[in-house]
């Protein structure tokens, strides 16, 4: 019988391996923007982005495709990563670059299996579906490998499709920072801000009722809220914890009439708590305008 010390060492080694594997899988998580210059053409689309959430048991891949300013579609794939479980995903259109807007036949689903390869460095996804055709449904098989670079900042997708004679390669880069204006200042708390247009009014003070406009976005550019879209300014009392800490600090730096950009770290926003469309641990960008303080 092995000694308790040897057993403990073995359990510790297994725990370290499991932790390392989990860390590797977690590196797939995030938002990814296609590098058109290094990828197989995606026309008629001219922009593609992936949002990935993955763990040891499953993965979700949300693909965002855009053509110009108006036309955009989203495609979600949910898959178990045990190598054999088939997950049915509803799908309405075939979004392959050469088969845009072709209807999916059969039960309007794609059957998907997934598996982690190479110690969690590669995610293999296979999909089977049917295209609707005049001669009857046409079966399609898609094989994809999502490969992460050693530094975790580049995701390369190798794809084989039964509708194409040649393999395809798509290169994505991690979206890891906001588009910031010049002159950003970082405060002691970690809040970053820049005045983009100076107003002529007085500095906002704690206890005053502020009327503001704002547009909030995630690091991938997704807009999660906007008072301007609603055409209704937002009203709150400064310094009374009616808003996130980043706002109480940020608006105290502004004069009436100022327009500014606030980059709020997670600890000054919603922290580890997901809030509607805002994932946990999300930094947030706000484009704001202080309309009134009284």
HUSUL-V381027 format. One record per run of one state. SS is the DSSP state (h for helix, s for strand, l for the rest). FROM is the first residue (numbers start at 1). TO is the last residue. If there is no record, write none. Layout:
ss,from,to
SS,FROM,TO
SS,FROM,TO
This chain:
ss,from,to
l,1,3
h,4,26
l,27,29
s,30,34
l,35,35
h,36,38
l,39,46
s,47,54
l,55,57
s,58,67
l,68,70
s,71,80
l,81,81
s,82,82
l,83,86
s,87,90
l,91,92
s,93,94
l,95,101
s,102,104
l,105,108
s,109,117
h,118,120
l,121,121
s,122,131
l,132,137
s,138,148
l,149,153
s,154,161
l,162,167
s,168,174
l,175,184
s,185,186
l,187,191
s,192,197
l,198,202
s,203,203
l,204,208
s,209,217
l,218,222
s,223,226
h,227,230
l,231,233
s,234,237
l,238,244
h,245,251
l,252,254
s,255,255
l,256,258
s,259,264
l,265,265
h,266,268
l,269,274
s,275,275
l,276,277
s,278,278
l,279,283
s,284,293
l,294,294
